[in-house]
C-alpha cells in the first residue's frame, strides 16, 4: 500500500478519535491524539507489533485504548503529555516569536494601510479624511497613544504637519502603491521620533528612562522574572520531595509497609513536576535575555536622545538630512522596546497556561501526605546531590575500552549536549524509573558519538560496562511511560515508530513499514591539484552560452581604439640609421669675382637749366 494511502488512514483514525472525544465532552487537539496513538502502539503491554501491518480489528482496538487514555481523570501522566503538546504548539525560538509579533502587527494594520494607499480622493473633505487616516495609522503602528485619545491625536497631527503638510497629499496620491507604503512607514518613524523627543524635552535635562518606556513594558518587566522564579522554586521543591520518597521506596532496605504506597502515581507526579521545571527554566532564560535586551535598548535610547538634543539645541533650523536619521533611530529603539514587551507578555501567558497541567498531582498528593511519606527522610536538592558526588571522578585508566570526557581536558565542557536531558540513565533503569540528575564533573561517557552523565561513579562504571543494554532498557522504560520520550529527549529513537500489527489471513492490511536511514559522504574537490583542467566545463548550458557567443562574433568586425590609458601597452618598433663620417672642402675666401660698379654724375649742382654728365668709372676684374 502506498505511503500516501497509509497517511490518509492514520489521519482518519486521528479524526475519529477527536470526534469521539468531542462527543464525550472532551476537546482534544489532533497533535495530542497523534502522540497518544504513537504511545499506545509503542507500549508492549498493548500487543502491537511495529513490524507488521495494522488490521481492521487492530484499528478498533487502537481507538478504544486511545480513548481510555484520553478520558482518564486525575492522571499526572496525561497531564504531562498535554503539557508537552501545549508547550510544543505555543513555544518557539526568540526570532520566530518576534517574527510572529511583526506579522500580527502587519495583519492588524493592513486594512488601514489599504484604505490609505487605495483611496482616490477628489474633494477637500476627502483629503481631510485621508490625512486623519494617516494620523490614525501612525498612532496604531507606533503604539504611542490611541486614535480615540484627543491629546495623542493632536500631538501626532502637529508632528506630522511639521514634516508632511496637508498640501503634500497631492504628490503622495500619484505615487505607486509600494512607494506609498514605504513613505507611510518613514512618516511613522519620523513622527514617532519627534513625539519621543518632545516628550523627553518636556521632562527637562534629566529624563527618567522609565518614563520613555512603553507602558506594557513597565508593567511586565519587573514581575515576569520574579514570577517565573517563584513558580520554578515550587516545582523544584515538589520534585525533590517526590525524588526523596521514590528513593526511599526503591531502596533495597526499605520497610515492607511502604509497598502500599502508589509508586506508579508517584513516578508520574515526579515526571510531571520535572517537565514543568524544564519548561520554566527555558522560559526564565528567555525572560532574562529580554531583560538584557531592554537594558541595552535603554542605553542606546539615552545616547540617541542626548545626541539629538545636542543637534537641535539653540538652533532655529536644522537640515532634515541631519535630524531625520536621528528621529528614525529613536523610533527603531522604541519599536524594539515594544517587541520586548510583547515577547514578555507571551512568555508570561505561557507560564500561566502551564499551571493547570499540575492539578492532578497536586490533587492526588497533598503536601501533608508527602510529608507523611517522608517522615524523617532527608530531602536533598539537586545542588546538594551535585556537591556530594563531585568528589568522585572517573579515572580513564580504570576503563580504557570507553572514552571519557573530563572537565579539565575538554573545551566548552559546560556546553556539552547531554543525553537524557542530563538524567542518569543507570538510575532510571535500576531504580524503577527514578529520575536523578547526572553530574558531568564525575566524567562524561562518550559512546557512539553521544554523551551520557551519571549520578555517581558507581553508576558510571556500571553503565559503561554494557552501555547498549542500558540504552535499550531506557527505551523500554519510555515505552511504558510515554511522557519520558519528550522529557528525556528520545525523539530520534522513536521517530520511525508507526502503528503496525500482525497480518491475519483474510483481513485488510493498511500500511507497510518503510525503512529510512541518514547517510553522508565527503570527498576532496580533486586529489591532485596539478591535474585540474581549468578549461573544463560540466554545465551544458554554459557550453551552449559560450558557443552562441562565439557564433555571434563571426559576424562582427574587430575594431580597436587607442587611448591614453592603453597606448603604453602597445608594441612599438622604430628603425634608425647611424650618423655617417662625412666631410666637405671649401675656399678660405668666400668673396665673389665680379666687378665693383663705380659711376660718377657731374653737373648736378649750381645749374638750373644745365645738363648733368654721367661717367662710368667701373674697372674690370682683370685690371
Beta strands, then each sheet from edge to edge (+ up, - down):
strand 1: 403-405
strand 2: 444-447
strand 3: 450-452
strand 4: 599-602
strand 5: 613-616
sheet 1: 1+ 2- 3+
sheet 2: 4+ 5-
end
